[in-house]
Amino acid sequence: MTFFGVVASGTLPTLTDDVVSLRLPAVSDYSAWVNERSESHAFLKPWEPTWSAEDLTRASFKRRVRRVQREAAEQTGFAFLIFRRDDDALLGGITLSNIRRGVSQSCCLGYWMSARHAGRGYMRRAVDLVLKFCFDELRLHRVEAACIPGNDRSLGLLEKAGFVREGYAKRYLMIDGRWQDHVLLSHMATEDDTA
């Protein structure tokens, strides 16, 4: 694994292994992003908040890019796009949000994978990269995730990546137009990671 850019120096990070590369979005990613999101709408719909009519517009994407870059510079969140290294194909996205410092030292993990690239191990690689980034670079103590109980593929991925189930939240998030229960999971740094 390679980190190009160090958060402490003010540069925005790119995370890579031998198969995938994670970087913050740029306005030039709009065409690939809108194609993957549009083609995957039915696949993603059961697991995401309802999309507004303007979510896939170029103007909305430009605002998203500005917000993502500001949050990364402030270290309050990192929303990476996931690319396959051999052909630079956009595969999905992975987000670290609500980064909390002080006594918490934690964040929330979320992700999406396009329908045509799902089930090929790309997201597992992306999760491993962001966990290493969280613990080694950001020096966080805890990464949290929430998953709809029926999303067996996502629950399996999180548990294989070392997440542990901690609880169950009733009507936790508004997903696909309704309040849905979620399994709560976390992955904590080892003592060596945050010493």
PyMOL commands that set and color helices and strands:
alter all, ss='L'
color gray80, all
select helices_A, chain A and resi 7-9+27-39+41-47+58-74+115-117+122-137+152-160
alter helices_A, ss='H'
color red, helices_A
select strands_A, chain A and resi 2-4+14-16+20-23+78-84+90-100+106-113+142-147+164-175+178-188
alter strands_A, ss='S'
color yellow, strands_A
deselect
rebuild
show_as cartoon
